Amino acid sequence: MSKRKTWTTEEKLQILEEGKGGDMVSVCRKYGISTATYYNWKKKFESQGKEGLKQSADRRDPEWKKLEEEHRILQKLLIQKEIELETQRELLKKKFGTDDPRKI
């Protein structure tokens, strides 16, 4: 099974321009896309302009990016705390023979 083609914004615009000329079905056949794909591109272009035709990975919500960055920072902090606790347990075990502070 072959990998699906990823269309650039310029290629999508070219296909939409050719489809405006008249026979949209033959344009879709020529480029190997479905008419549904053509109409989806057309709808996005009409509502959002050229930005609507960019790849979905390019248009991630800035709020989502902010949350991902915050999550990454929190994970890093959690890992650091776990390392500190493990170090404290090891020191307690060396000094008192147990890592349970209630038994000291």
C-alpha positions, 0 to 999 in steps of 0.5 A, a space after each residue: 500500500 502506497 503512502 498518501 500524498 501530502 499536498 502543499 498549499 501552493 499545489 492546493 491553490 493550483 488545483 482549486 484554480 483549475 477547478 474554477 475553470 469548469 470541469 472540476 471532476 476532470 481536474 480531480 481525476 487528473 490529480 488523483 483526489 476525490 471531489 470531497 477533498 476538493 470541496 473541503 479545500 474549497 470550503 477552507 479556502 473560502 472561509 480562512 483564505 490561504 491559511 485554511 489550506 495549510 497542513 493541520 500540524 501547522 495550525 495547532 492552537 497556541 493555547 494547546 502549545 502553551 499547555 504542552 510546554 507547561 506539561 513538559 515543565 511539570 514532568 521535569 519538576 516531578 522527575 527532579 523531586 523523585 530523584 531527590 526523594 530517592 537520594 534521601 531514602 538511600 541516605 537514610 538507609 545508609 545512616 540508619 539501616 532503613 529507608 522508612 523515616 517512621 522507624 528512626 
